[in-house]
Amino acid sequence: MAGPLIGTSVQRVEDPHLLRGDTTYVANLDLPGALVAHYLTSIHAHARIVGVDIGEAREMPGVVDVVTAADLQSNQMLGTPKDYAAGAERPILADDVVRFVGEAIAVVVAETEAQAIDALEAIVVEYDPLPPVIGLRDAAADHTLLFPEIGTNIVIAEEGGSPGEADFSQCEVVVEAEFVNQRLAPCPLETRTAASLWTEDGRLVHYASCQGVHPLQQGLAIYYGLDLTDVQVITADVGGSFGAKARFYPEDFLLPFLAKRAGRPVRWTPFRSADMVGLGHSRAQLQTVKIGGDRDGTLKVLDVEILNDCGAYPAAASALARNAARIQPGPFRMANAHTHFRSVVTNTTPIVAYRGAGRPEGGALIDRAVDCFAAEIGMDPLEIRRMNLLRAEELPYTNPSDLYHDSGDYHEALELLVDELGFEGLRADQAARRRAGSTKVLGIGLSTFIDRTAGVLGTEFGAVELRVDGGFRVLTGSSPYGQGHYTTWAMLVADRTGVPLEQIEVFHGDTDVVPRGGITGGSRSAQKAGSAIAEAAESMVLAAKAQAAQLLEASPGDIVLDVASGRFHVTGAPGAADVGWHDVAQGLARMRQFDGADDAASADFAFSCESDFEPVGPTAPYGAYGAVVEVDTETGQVELLRMVTVDDAGTILNPMIALGQVHGGLGQAIGQALFEEFTYDDQGNPLTSNFLDYVFPSAADMPSFECHLTQNASPQNPLGAKGIGESGTIGGVPAVQNAVVDAVSHLGVRHIDLPLTPERVWSALKTSKPVVR
């Protein structure tokens, strides 16, 4: 397939082998002699460890090793952000106190999985239980401390937005509300899994299901005292992550130590129940909001307080709260927006990034706040958005939280949504049902949101290598786990070189081949990795023109590449003589051999161009989403009838892939809105630690999505791209939540917390009073 391809819906080249099962995940790797590791984890949320008896376990059949914290030279995990209070660092294995159910205490290495499990049951741990801290307000009250040496459970507190205190004195109406953004488990189909081995020459080889190999390589090198060149990290196909596998966990971090002691490869793949409490959770915020404005619908002042759950050890939680605060007040024209957040530790699974990483929490906050204000003044939520959304001529714009809105037309997206919904017809249907006294009431919910993508500083690596046969290999530091990078990166090269897509190979995920890179996360890939690859391809074309000029006996400035055919010719003489990429590759290969630069490792490649790209700054994609629901007022049951979306992510490289990302995000948004919540009892025991108790939607629970795109290019990168991978989770949750509240608003309901289960909706109806106007 030849170009031009960018902007067209090219089918994903990475799908066929996945659909055929022609792939190998870490758990299926052929590692001769590999042992199996399994971890003993805490059954208490908070307790002192009095003793750990591993004597019987060591003597069990097939057991090669049993390790506790006493066997480790250093027991501290790397990577705790420096903005947290010192003293709350996570140990690799708990040695004094356990702080959540699921925390690793000991590990058994055995010949088989069954033998490892049997040995775990023989380990005896003596606990001295301590009072658990589960609720966010209880944690902030500091009655029981997880880290007494710190003196508080509040490990970070920040203020942002407009300077000074929020002043509501000029507001005719002020509305206060409290929202719960519930705790979620990411639930990738492939659990955490990793394997380690040591080569005969002392190199560490580590296989991981992860979002990027290079940060793992760096962490392993630091902890194990190795040069980077002595650590090889490999990842290939990953069965889901959504942010949760972006960093190390103690269990996989320890595998090289176990492999070194055993003198054999060691592999670890936890069961689902272990991953439900071991893999990080996310969201988990209590949000207090005060919003003020005038009775004509003008919004003026926003004051936000976020109490943010870190779980037992601080990891990404402060970044999530910061992201939620940074996007306030969303796409709305409000000069005064004040944000405050506190992050507290609790005796629960630590909080990590999950699709959106704070922006879904912040998006839900502002969308619900605007709807609450609209309900207070009796205005349709559509009209208050029309009045307060920033207009195209006001962009670019920097909000009070210092978020740069780089480009766009928010009203264009909203009005397209209104048209596609048939908004007035839906309102008429809703009114008719209410007049008839129907128990099946209709609700229409809107969300108008912004995102912040490519917000983490740093470059991303890309390289384009010309093979001697005239094809290309693309190296990328960005590791995909469903994003469609193989297709998109090949499209970028094909459009710049004229080489058919079928002759372009994309490679990632091996630190021995790709010299550097980051992670795939924060909807950054097209902007950073894509731009790096585009720049490398353009450099390749310039180098090729110089070689073609020699072959055609012309000046390089007179050489033209016809991308339709992938051939070079002299300006003004396209038919007289031309050369192709194969000719160029052969010429460059001969030059390299003449210069003595040839070697066996690079014999297949004629020339390479690299780029390390960093955008000018983050981008602010945006969207307008609408949900239509039917609520049974007798049972509280919610049926999602329609989900209509409009997204603007700048220049769209492949609409099919972009919309696929929206679809995936919507599935997770519907899960949060209607089904999912990870819960604990008062003692910190998980109540939803398997797929029987932790409910998420099936295909039968979701309507066909009606998704649309607008395109307002970003000036922040040469592709004009913005991120879209997390938009569905930002706009989808409040759209559904607003729709459910809208459906029962005439019965006096102003707010229902997530998830909107039948019991929760029914309870809200039973305690409300019908509105009399």
C-alpha positions in Angstrom: 0.0 0.0 0.0 1.4 3.4 -1.0 0.6 6.9 0.1 -0.7 9.4 0.7 -2.0 7.6 3.8 -2.0 10.1 6.6 -5.6 11.1 7.4 -7.0 7.8 5.9 -8.4 4.8 7.8 -5.7 2.2 7.1 -6.4 -1.1 8.8 -4.1 -2.0 11.6 -1.2 -4.2 10.5 -0.6 -5.5 14.1 -4.0 -7.2 14.5 -3.8 -10.3 12.3 -1.1 -12.0 14.4 -2.9 -11.2 17.6 -6.2 -12.6 16.3 -4.5 -15.7 15.1 -2.7 -16.1 18.5 0.6 -16.0 16.7 2.4 -14.3 19.5 4.2 -15.0 22.8 3.4 -13.2 26.1 5.9 -13.3 28.9 4.0 -16.1 30.7 4.4 -18.3 27.5 8.1 -17.6 26.8 10.3 -20.6 26.2 12.9 -20.3 29.0 14.7 -23.6 29.4 15.1 -24.5 33.1 12.9 -21.6 34.3 11.7 -21.7 37.8 8.4 -20.3 39.1 8.1 -17.6 41.8 5.0 -16.9 43.9 4.7 -14.4 46.7 3.2 -14.7 50.1 1.1 -11.6 50.8 -0.4 -10.0 53.8 -3.9 -11.1 55.0 -4.1 -8.0 57.2 -4.5 -4.4 56.2 -2.3 -3.1 59.0 -0.2 -5.1 61.3 3.3 -5.6 62.8 5.2 -8.6 61.6 6.2 -10.4 64.7 7.9 -13.3 62.9 8.1 -15.2 59.6 8.7 -19.0 59.8 9.9 -20.3 56.5 11.6 -23.5 57.8 9.0 -26.0 56.6 8.6 -24.3 53.3 12.3 -24.6 52.5 12.0 -28.4 52.8 9.0 -28.8 50.6 9.4 -30.8 47.4 10.6 -28.8 44.4 11.4 -25.7 46.4 14.6 -24.1 45.3 14.6 -20.9 47.4 12.5 -19.0 50.0 13.3 -15.3 50.4 12.2 -12.7 53.0 13.3 -9.1 53.6 16.2 -10.4 55.8 17.8 -11.8 52.7 17.9 -8.5 50.8 20.9 -6.1 51.0 18.6 -3.2 50.1 14.9 -3.5 50.8 13.7 -0.1 49.4 11.9 0.3 46.1 13.1 2.9 43.7 10.9 5.5 42.2 9.0 7.2 45.0 8.4 10.8 43.8 10.5 13.4 45.6 7.5 15.7 46.3 6.1 13.3 49.0 7.1 13.5 52.6 10.2 11.5 53.3 9.8 8.3 55.2 6.8 6.7 53.3 9.0 4.8 50.8 7.8 1.3 49.9 9.8 -1.8 50.9 10.3 -4.6 48.4 9.2 -7.1 50.9 7.5 -6.1 54.1 9.8 -6.5 57.1 8.3 -4.7 60.0 4.8 -3.6 59.2 2.3 -4.6 56.6 0.1 -1.8 55.3 -2.4 -3.4 52.9 -3.9 -6.7 52.1 -1.8 -8.1 49.3 1.5 -6.6 50.3 4.4 -9.1 49.6 6.1 -10.6 52.6 8.0 -13.6 51.2 8.6 -15.4 47.9 9.0 -19.0 47.1 10.9 -20.1 44.1 10.1 -23.7 43.0 10.3 -26.0 40.0 6.5 -25.8 39.4 3.7 -23.5 40.1 1.9 -26.1 42.2 5.0 -26.7 44.4 5.4 -23.0 44.9 1.8 -22.6 46.0 2.1 -25.6 48.4 5.2 -24.1 50.0 3.5 -20.7 50.4 0.9 -22.4 52.5 3.6 -23.8 54.8 5.0 -20.4 55.7 3.8 -19.1 59.0 3.5 -15.4 59.7 2.8 -14.1 63.2 1.0 -10.7 63.1 0.2 -8.1 65.7 -2.8 -6.3 64.2 -2.9 -2.5 64.2 -5.9 -0.3 63.7 -6.6 0.1 59.9 -7.2 3.4 58.2 -9.5 3.1 55.3 -11.7 6.2 54.8 -10.1 9.4 53.4 -11.5 11.6 56.1 -10.3 9.2 58.8 -6.8 9.3 57.2 -6.7 13.1 57.1 -7.7 13.2 60.8 -4.5 11.5 61.7 -6.0 9.4 64.6 -4.0 6.4 63.4 -0.8 6.9 61.5 0.6 4.6 58.8 4.1 6.2 59.2 4.4 7.5 62.8 7.8 9.0 62.1 6.2 11.4 59.6 3.6 12.5 62.1 0.7 12.7 59.6 -1.0 10.7 57.0 -1.1 13.7 54.7 2.0 13.2 52.6 1.5 16.1 50.2 -0.6 19.2 50.0 -0.7 21.8 47.2 -2.7 24.9 46.1 -3.0 26.1 42.6 -5.1 28.2 40.2 -5.9 31.8 40.8 -4.0 33.5 43.6 -5.5 34.3 46.9 -8.8 33.0 48.4 -11.9 32.4 46.3 -14.1 35.4 46.5 -17.8 34.7 45.9 -19.1 38.1 47.1 -19.9 39.2 43.5 -21.9 36.0 42.7 -25.7 36.0 42.8 -25.8 32.2 43.2 -23.3 29.9 44.9 -23.7 26.1 44.8 -21.7 23.7 47.0 -21.4 20.0 46.3 -19.4 16.9 47.2 -18.5 14.2 44.6 -16.9 10.8 45.1 -14.7 9.6 42.2 -14.6 6.0 43.3 -11.6 3.6 43.5 -11.2 1.4 40.4 -9.1 -1.6 39.6 -7.5 -1.4 36.1 -8.1 -5.2 35.3 -5.9 -5.7 32.2 -6.6 -9.2 30.8 -2.9 -10.1 31.2 -1.9 -9.8 34.8 1.5 -8.4 35.8 4.1 -10.8 34.6 7.9 -10.8 34.2 10.9 -13.1 34.0 14.6 -12.6 34.6 17.8 -14.5 33.7 21.5 -14.0 33.7 23.7 -14.8 30.8 27.1 -16.5 31.1 28.9 -13.2 30.6 27.0 -11.6 33.5 24.4 -9.7 31.6 20.9 -9.4 33.1 18.0 -10.1 30.7 14.6 -9.1 32.0 11.3 -9.7 30.2 8.3 -7.6 31.2 4.7 -6.9 30.4 5.1 -3.1 30.5 4.6 0.3 28.9 8.2 1.0 28.1 11.5 -0.9 28.6 14.0 1.9 29.1 12.8 3.2 32.5 12.9 -0.4 33.7 16.4 -0.8 32.4 17.5 2.3 34.2 15.9 1.1 37.5 17.4 -2.3 37.3 20.8 -1.0 36.6 20.7 1.4 39.6 19.4 -1.2 42.1 21.7 -4.1 40.9 24.8 -1.9 40.4 25.1 -2.6 36.7 26.0 -0.5 33.7 23.1 0.1 31.4 24.8 -1.9 28.7 24.7 -4.9 31.0 20.9 -4.8 31.3 18.6 -5.9 28.5 14.9 -5.4 29.0 12.4 -6.8 26.4 8.7 -6.4 25.9 6.6 -7.5 23.0 2.8 -7.9 22.9 1.2 -6.7 26.1 -2.3 -7.9 27.2 -3.5 -4.5 28.5 -2.1 -2.0 30.9 -4.0 1.3 30.8 -1.3 3.0 32.9 -1.0 0.4 35.7 2.1 -1.3 34.3 4.0 2.0 33.7 6.3 1.4 36.7 8.0 -1.4 38.6 6.3 -3.5 41.3 8.3 -5.1 44.0 7.4 -8.5 42.8 9.0 -8.1 39.4 11.8 -5.9 40.6 13.1 -8.8 42.8 13.2 -11.4 40.0 16.8 -10.7 39.0 17.9 -11.3 42.6 16.0 -14.6 42.7 17.4 -15.7 39.3 21.0 -14.8 40.5 20.6 -16.9 43.7 19.1 -19.8 41.8 21.4 -19.7 38.9 18.4 -20.3 36.6 15.7 -18.1 34.9 12.8 -17.2 37.2 9.3 -16.3 36.0 6.4 -14.7 37.9 2.8 -14.6 36.8 0.3 -13.8 39.5 -3.2 -15.1 39.6 -6.1 -12.7 39.0 -7.0 -12.5 42.7 -3.5 -11.5 43.5 -3.4 -8.9 40.8 -6.7 -7.4 41.9 -5.0 -6.3 45.2 -1.4 -6.2 44.0 -1.7 -4.3 40.7 -2.2 -0.6 41.6 -5.7 0.9 41.8 -6.7 4.3 40.7 -9.1 7.3 40.8 -10.2 7.3 44.6 -10.9 11.0 45.2 -13.3 12.9 47.4 -14.0 16.2 45.8 -15.6 19.3 47.5 -16.7 21.9 45.0 -18.0 25.4 45.3 -19.1 27.2 42.1 -20.6 30.7 41.8 -22.1 32.9 39.2 -25.1 34.9 38.2 -28.8 33.9 37.6 -28.4 34.5 33.9 -26.0 31.6 33.7 -22.6 33.4 33.8 -20.1 31.3 35.7 -17.6 33.3 37.7 -15.8 31.5 40.5 -14.7 27.9 41.2 -13.2 26.6 44.4 -12.1 23.0 44.5 -10.8 20.8 47.3 -9.6 17.3 46.5 -8.8 14.7 49.1 -6.8 12.1 47.2 -6.1 8.5 48.3 -2.5 7.3 47.9 -3.2 3.9 49.2 -0.6 2.4 51.5 2.5 3.9 49.8 2.8 7.1 47.8 3.4 6.5 44.1 1.4 8.4 41.4 -1.4 9.7 43.5 -0.2 13.3 43.8 0.3 13.5 40.0 -3.3 12.4 39.5 -4.6 15.0 41.9 -2.4 17.6 40.3 -3.7 16.7 36.9 -7.3 16.9 38.1 -6.6 20.4 39.5 -4.6 21.5 36.4 -7.5 21.2 34.0 -9.9 23.3 36.1 -12.1 25.0 35.1 -12.2 22.8 32.0 -13.1 24.5 28.7 -15.1 27.3 30.5 -14.5 31.0 30.7 -13.9 31.5 34.4 -11.1 33.8 35.4 -11.2 32.7 39.0 -10.5 29.1 39.7 -8.9 27.9 42.9 -7.7 24.4 43.6 -6.4 22.7 46.7 -5.5 19.0 47.2 -4.2 16.8 49.9 -2.9 13.3 49.4 -3.3 10.8 52.2 -2.1 7.3 52.8 -4.6 4.6 53.7 -4.3 0.8 54.4 -5.3 0.0 50.8 -3.7 -1.0 47.6 -1.4 1.9 46.3 -2.8 4.2 43.7 -1.2 4.4 40.2 -2.1 5.9 36.9 -5.1 4.5 35.0 -6.4 5.7 31.6 -6.5 9.5 32.0 -4.5 9.7 35.2 -6.3 12.5 37.0 -8.0 14.1 34.0 -11.1 11.9 34.2 -11.4 12.8 37.8 -11.1 16.6 37.0 -13.4 16.3 34.0 -16.1 14.7 36.0 -15.7 17.3 38.7 -16.2 20.4 36.5 -19.0 18.8 34.4 -21.0 17.8 37.5 -20.4 21.2 39.1 -21.7 23.0 36.0 -24.8 20.8 35.9 -25.4 21.4 39.6 -25.2 25.1 39.0 -27.6 24.9 36.0 -30.1 22.9 38.1 -29.9 25.6 40.8 -30.9 28.4 38.5 -33.3 26.3 36.4 -31.2 26.5 33.1 -30.8 23.7 30.6 -27.2 22.3 30.9 -26.8 22.8 27.2 -27.5 26.6 27.4 -25.1 27.1 30.3 -22.4 25.5 28.2 -23.2 27.6 25.2 -22.9 30.7 27.3 -19.7 29.9 29.1 -17.5 27.8 26.7 -14.5 29.7 25.5 -14.9 30.8 21.9 -12.5 30.0 19.1 -11.3 33.6 18.8 -10.3 33.5 22.5 -7.8 30.7 21.8 -4.9 30.2 22.5 -5.7 30.8 26.1 -4.0 30.0 29.4 -6.4 29.0 32.2 -6.0 30.0 35.9 -4.2 26.7 36.5 -1.6 27.5 33.8 -3.0 25.0 31.3 -2.4 26.3 27.8 -5.3 25.8 25.4 -3.4 25.6 22.2 -6.1 25.6 19.5 -9.7 24.6 18.8 -13.3 25.5 18.5 -15.3 24.2 21.5 -18.6 25.5 20.2 -18.1 23.7 16.9 -17.8 20.4 18.8 -20.8 21.2 21.0 -23.1 22.1 18.2 -22.1 19.1 16.1 -23.0 17.0 19.2 -26.3 18.7 19.6 -27.2 18.0 15.9 -26.1 14.4 16.1 -28.0 13.8 19.3 -31.2 15.4 17.9 -31.3 17.3 21.2 -34.6 19.1 20.9 -36.3 15.8 19.9 -34.9 14.1 23.0 -36.1 16.9 25.3 -39.6 16.6 23.7 -39.6 12.8 24.3 -38.4 13.4 27.9 -41.2 15.9 28.6 -43.9 13.6 27.1 -42.8 10.7 29.3 -42.9 12.9 32.4 -46.4 14.2 31.5 -47.6 10.7 31.0 -46.2 9.6 34.4 -44.1 6.9 32.9 -41.8 4.9 35.2 -39.3 4.7 32.3 -37.9 8.2 32.3 -35.4 9.6 29.8 -32.2 11.5 30.6 -29.8 13.4 28.4 -26.3 14.1 29.8 -23.7 16.3 28.3 -19.9 16.6 28.9 -17.7 19.3 27.5 -14.1 18.7 28.5 -10.5 19.3 27.8 -7.5 17.1 28.3 -3.8 17.8 28.8 -1.6 15.4 26.7 2.1 15.0 26.2 2.5 16.8 29.5 5.5 15.0 30.9 8.8 16.7 30.0 11.3 14.8 27.9 12.1 13.6 24.4 11.1 10.4 22.6 13.3 8.5 20.3 12.7 7.5 16.7 14.9 6.2 13.9 14.4 5.2 10.3 16.8 2.6 8.9 17.2 2.0 5.2 17.7 -1.6 4.4 19.8 -2.7 1.4 16.7 -4.0 -0.3 15.2 -0.5 -0.3 12.7 -1.1 2.5 12.8 0.4 6.0 12.9 -0.6 9.6 11.5 1.9 12.0 12.8 1.9 15.6 10.7 3.6 18.3 11.2 4.2 22.0 7.5 4.2 22.4 6.1 0.7 23.4 2.5 0.0 22.2 0.0 -2.1 24.0 -3.0 -1.6 21.7 -2.5 1.9 20.4 -1.8 1.0 16.8 1.8 2.2 16.6 3.0 -0.3 14.1 0.4 1.0 11.6 0.7 4.7 12.3 4.5 4.9 12.4 4.7 3.0 9.1 2.1 5.4 7.6 4.3 8.4 8.6 7.3 6.9 6.9 5.4 5.7 3.8 4.0 9.2 3.2 7.4 10.8 3.4 9.3 8.2 1.3 6.8 6.7 -1.1 7.8 3.2 0.0 4.7 0.9 0.3 3.5 0.2 3.8 4.3 -3.5 3.3 8.0 -2.8 3.0 8.2 -0.9 6.4 8.8 -2.8 9.6 8.3 -1.2 13.0 10.3 -2.4 15.9 10.1 -1.6 19.6 10.7 -3.0 23.1 14.3 -4.2 23.2 16.9 -2.1 24.9 19.7 -3.9 22.9 18.1 -2.7 19.7 16.4 0.6 20.5 18.9 2.8 22.3 16.6 5.0 24.4 13.0 5.8 25.0 10.3 6.6 27.5 6.9 5.0 28.1 3.6 5.0 26.2 1.3 7.0 28.4 -0.4 10.3 28.8 -1.6 10.2 25.2 1.8 11.4 24.1 2.8 8.9 21.4 1.7 10.6 18.2 3.0 14.0 19.4 6.4 12.7 20.6 7.2 9.4 19.0 5.3 10.1 15.9 7.0 13.5 15.4 10.4 11.9 16.0 9.8 9.3 13.4 8.5 11.9 10.9 11.7 14.0 11.5 13.9 10.9 11.0 12.1 10.0 7.8 12.5 13.6 6.5 16.2 13.4 7.3 16.4 10.1 5.5 14.9 11.7 2.4 17.5 14.5 2.4 20.3 12.0 2.7 18.8 9.9 -0.1 18.5 13.0 -2.4 22.3 13.5 -2.0 22.9 9.9 -3.0 20.4 10.1 -5.8 22.2 13.2 -7.1 25.4 11.3 -7.4 23.6 8.5 -9.3 21.9 11.0 -11.6 24.9 13.3 -11.9 23.0 16.3 -10.7 23.0 18.8 -7.8 21.2 17.6 -4.6 19.1 20.7 -4.8 17.7 19.6 -8.2 16.6 16.2 -7.0 12.9 15.6 -6.4 11.2 12.6 -4.7 8.0 11.6 -6.3 6.2 10.0 -3.2 3.5 8.5 -5.4 6.1 6.2 -7.0 8.9 6.3 -4.4 11.4 7.3 -7.1 13.9 10.2 -7.4 14.4 12.3 -10.5 15.9 15.6 -11.6 13.7 18.6 -11.4 11.8 19.2 -14.6 12.7 15.8 -16.1 10.6 13.1 -14.3 10.6 10.7 -17.2 14.2 11.1 -18.5 15.9 9.1 -15.7 15.1 8.2 -12.2 16.3 6.0 -9.4 14.5 4.2 -6.6 15.1 3.5 -2.9 16.8 0.2 -3.8 19.3 2.1 -5.9 19.9 4.7 -3.2 20.4 1.9 -0.6 22.9 0.1 -2.7 24.9 3.2 -3.3 24.9 4.1 0.4 25.9 0.6 1.4 28.8 0.7 -1.0 29.9 4.0 0.5 29.8 2.6 4.0 31.8 -0.4 3.0 34.4 1.8 1.3 34.6 3.9 4.5 35.2 0.7 6.6 32.0 1.2 8.6 30.5 -2.1 7.7 30.0 -4.9 10.3 28.0 -8.1 10.6 25.4 -6.5 12.9 24.5 -3.8 10.4 25.1 -5.6 7.1 21.4 -5.5 6.2 21.2 -1.7 6.6 22.5 1.0 4.3 21.8 4.1 6.3 20.1 5.3 9.5 18.6 8.6 10.6 17.6 9.3 14.2 15.6 12.0 16.0 15.0 12.8 19.7 11.9 14.9 19.6 10.2 17.1 22.3 7.1 19.1 21.6 7.0 22.8 22.2 4.6 22.0 25.1 1.6 20.0 26.1 -1.6 20.0 24.0 -5.2 20.4 25.0 -7.5 18.1 23.1 -11.1 18.5 23.8 -14.5 17.1 23.1 -18.3 17.2 23.6 -20.0 14.0 24.6 -23.7 13.1 25.0 -25.4 10.2 26.7 -29.0 9.1 26.5 -30.3 6.9 29.3 -33.6 5.3 30.4 -34.1 5.0 34.1 -36.7 2.7 35.7 -37.9 4.7 38.7 -39.4 1.6 40.3 -36.1 -0.4 40.4 -33.3 2.2 39.8 -32.1 0.2 36.8 -30.2 2.3 34.2 -30.2 1.4 30.5 -27.7 3.3 28.3 -29.5 3.9 25.0 -27.0 6.1 23.1 -23.5 7.4 23.4 -22.6 10.2 21.0 -19.1 11.7 20.9 -17.3 14.5 19.2 -13.5 14.6 19.7 -10.9 17.1 18.5 -7.3 15.7 18.7 -5.8 18.1 16.2 -4.6 16.5 13.0 -5.9 12.9 12.9 -3.2 10.5 11.5 -5.5 7.5 11.2 -9.3 8.0 11.9 -9.9 4.3 12.4 -7.2 4.0 15.1 -8.3 7.3 16.7 -11.9 6.2 16.9 -10.8 2.8 18.2 -9.1 4.6 21.1 -12.3 6.5 21.8 -14.3 3.3 21.8 -11.9 1.7 24.3 -12.1 4.7 26.6 -15.8 4.7 26.4 -16.0 1.1 27.5 -14.0 1.9 30.6 -16.0 5.1 31.2 -19.3 3.2 31.1 -17.7 0.7 33.5 -16.9 3.5 36.0 -20.2 5.3 35.5 -22.5 2.3 36.0 -20.7 -0.7 37.4 -17.2 -0.6 38.8 -16.0 0.1 42.3 -13.3 -1.5 44.4 -14.4 -1.6 48.0 -13.1 -2.6 51.4 -14.7 -3.4 54.7 -13.9 -1.4 57.8 -10.9 -3.7 58.6 -9.4 -3.2 55.1 -10.4 -6.5 53.7 -11.0 -6.3 50.0 -14.6 -7.1 49.1 -14.2 -7.1 45.3 -11.1 -9.1 44.6 -12.2 -11.2 41.7 -14.3 -10.9 38.6 -17.4 -12.3 40.3 -17.5 -9.4 42.8 -15.8 -6.6 40.8 -18.4 -5.9 38.1 -17.6 -4.3 34.7 -19.7 -4.1 31.5 -20.0 -6.6 28.8 -20.7 -5.8 25.2 -24.4 -6.3 25.9 -24.3 -3.4 28.3 -23.0 -0.9 25.7 -24.8 0.6 22.8 -23.2 1.2 19.4 -21.1 4.2 19.8 -21.8 7.2 17.5 -18.4 8.9 17.3 -17.3 12.0 15.3 -14.1 13.9 14.8 -13.3 17.6 14.2 -9.7 18.7 13.4 -8.1 21.8 14.7 -4.3 21.3 14.3 -2.0 22.0 17.3 1.0 24.3 16.8 2.9 22.4 19.5 4.3 19.7 17.2 5.0 19.4 13.5 2.2 16.8 13.0 -0.4 19.1 14.5 -1.5 16.1 16.6 -3.0 16.0 20.0 -3.7 13.0 22.2 -6.9 11.0 22.0 -6.2 7.8 23.9 -7.8 8.9 27.2 -10.6 11.2 26.0 -13.3 8.5 26.2 -12.7 8.2 30.0 -12.8 11.9 30.5 -16.0 12.8 28.7 -17.8 9.4 29.0 -18.2 9.2 32.8 -19.8 12.7 33.4 -22.0 12.4 30.3 -23.5 9.2 31.7 -23.7 10.5 35.2 -25.3 13.8 34.1 -27.8 11.8 32.0 -28.9 9.7 34.9 -29.3 12.7 37.2 -31.1 14.5 34.4 -33.5 11.6 34.0 -34.7 11.9 37.7 -34.1 15.6 38.3 -37.9 16.3 38.1 -38.2 14.0 41.1 -35.9 16.1 43.2 -32.6 14.3 42.7 -29.6 16.7 42.3 -26.7 14.3 42.5 -25.9 10.6 42.7 -22.4 9.3 43.3 -20.6 6.8 41.1 -21.1 4.1 40.2 -24.8 4.5 39.4 -26.0 1.1 40.4 -29.7 0.3 40.6 -29.5 0.3 44.4 -27.8 3.7 44.5 -30.3 5.3 42.0 -33.3 3.7 43.8 -32.0 5.0 47.2 -31.7 8.5 45.8 -35.2 8.4 44.5 -36.6 7.2 47.8 -35.0 10.1 49.7 -35.9 12.8 47.2 -38.9 15.1 46.8 -40.4 16.0 43.5 -39.6 19.4 42.1 -42.6 21.9 42.1 -42.2 24.8 39.7 
